[in-house]
């Protein structure tokens, strides 16, 4: 077993890396364990143009900068690993890997992130970042003057569709039912907007294009008829999936499987904190994840002082 770290962080997205920067800079021995690629959702964003103090940059570049900062302060990072088991109760928390290694720490910050729910249809993987987006705030500006589609019928879909009219020439909302699952004011605002059109009782069947998205295939469910619609962008808002399955018996989750935290990012388990897209929040941005990671790290530091 390795030495006992002061802080162990699960996840190396914006929240996890920020927590690593703050924790290691506070001279706490810090370890980040990450099962995927460093950067989380950041690396899926081709261009980030709204991160304060940073001019337009690619997502992986910003992630690499955060990683470099954390390592320069002494944070250890182990990525592309497979975690077998978590033991989060007690004064010493333990994480076991499938290769037999085991790591221990006095406190843990959970920052496993999450991912937008995908449609899982042909062309979706091919055109992610090349016309398909899951974040209007992140990517709306890239579709100025273009015709786009919004997929979904909840509050997020309708509210984001309205916000996208600041950029797009035309927004077509495609929804599988004949009614929306949204608040009345969101429905009313979308229906009253002159640049928003609706295709109801329909589902996407495929994304098509060459180097970028050019058209979508849509099936009208009652008739079974399939039509093609020319669009240069498609925003998918059909829900969000936090990566919290492994923690369901270790900390308290809400009905959406998000980790419940207080304002200091404490979970229901003493000495365990959570940050980023795995916790309940209205806006999921790099900046909000960074804020969460900061608070979690400072709270973890206070917890260590109390010990």
Residue, then its C-alpha position, 0 to 999 in steps of 0.5 A: x500500500x502507498x503512503x496515506x495521502x492527505x487528500x485523494x481526488x476521484x476524477x480529473x475534470x475541471x473540478x478535480x484538477x482545481x481541487x488538486x491545485x488548491x490542495x497541493x498548493x496548501x501543502x497537503x499530499x494529494x493524489x488524483x485518480x482518474x479512470x478516463x482521459x485527463x480533462x473530463x468534459x473539457x476535452x470534448x469541447x473543440x473551443x472554449x471562448x468564455x473562460x475568464x482571463x483566457x483567450x479562445x483555447x481548445x478544451x484539451x489545452x486548458x485541461x493540460x494547463x490545469x494538469x501542469x499546474x497541479x503537478x507543479x504544486x506536487x499533486x500526483x495524478x494517476x489516469x487511465x486506471x480501473x477502480x475496483x472498490x471504494x471504502x469511504x467510512x472511517x478516518x482513513x479512506x481506501x480505494x482499490x484498483x483492479x491491478x491490485x494497487x491500493x491507495x489511502x487518504x485522510x479525506x476524499x473529494x469525489x469529482x467523477x463528473x458526468x455526461x449528457x445523455x446521448x441519442x445513440x444513433x448513427x452519426x452522433x459520435x462522428x459529428x460530436x464537436x463538428x455540429x453536434x453539441x450538448x451545451x448552448x452556453x458553450x457553443x451557441x456562438x459558433x452557429x451564428x446565422x445558421x439553421x439548427x435543431x434542438x432535441x428535447x422537450x423539457x425545461x433545458x431544451x426549451x430554455x436553451x432553444x430560446x437562448x440559441x435564437x441570439x445566434x441562430x437564424x432558425x431553431x427547430x425543436x424536435x420532440x418525441x411527444x405531442x406535449x412538452x415536459x416543461x414549465x408553462x412559462x418556458x413553453x410559452x416563451x418558446x412558442x411565441x418566438x418567431x425564429x423557433x419552429x416545432x416538429x412534434x411526435x418525432x425522433x431523430x434517426x441519424x446525423x449526416x454530413x461530410x466533414x461537419x453536420x449537414x442534415x438530420x433524419x427525422x421519423x414522424x412516429x404516428x406515420x412512420x414517415x422519415x424526412x431529411x432536414x438540412x441543419x448545420x447544428x444540433x443541440x441535444x438536451x435529453x437529460x444528464x447522467x452523473x457518473x455516480x453509480x459506484x457511490x450509491x451505497x457510500x454517500x446519499x444521492x438524490x432522485x437524479x443520482x446526483x451526490x447531495x452536498x451542503x454549501x461547503x461540498x460536504x457529502x453525507x459521509x464525514x471526510x468525503x466531499x463532492x464537486x463538479x457535474x456529479x452534484x445538483x446544479x442548474x448550470x454545468x460549465x467549466x467555471x462552475x466546476x472550477x468553483x466547486x473544486x475550489x470550495x471542496x478543496x478548501x473544505x477538505x483542508x479545514x477538515x484536515x486541520x480539525x483532525 
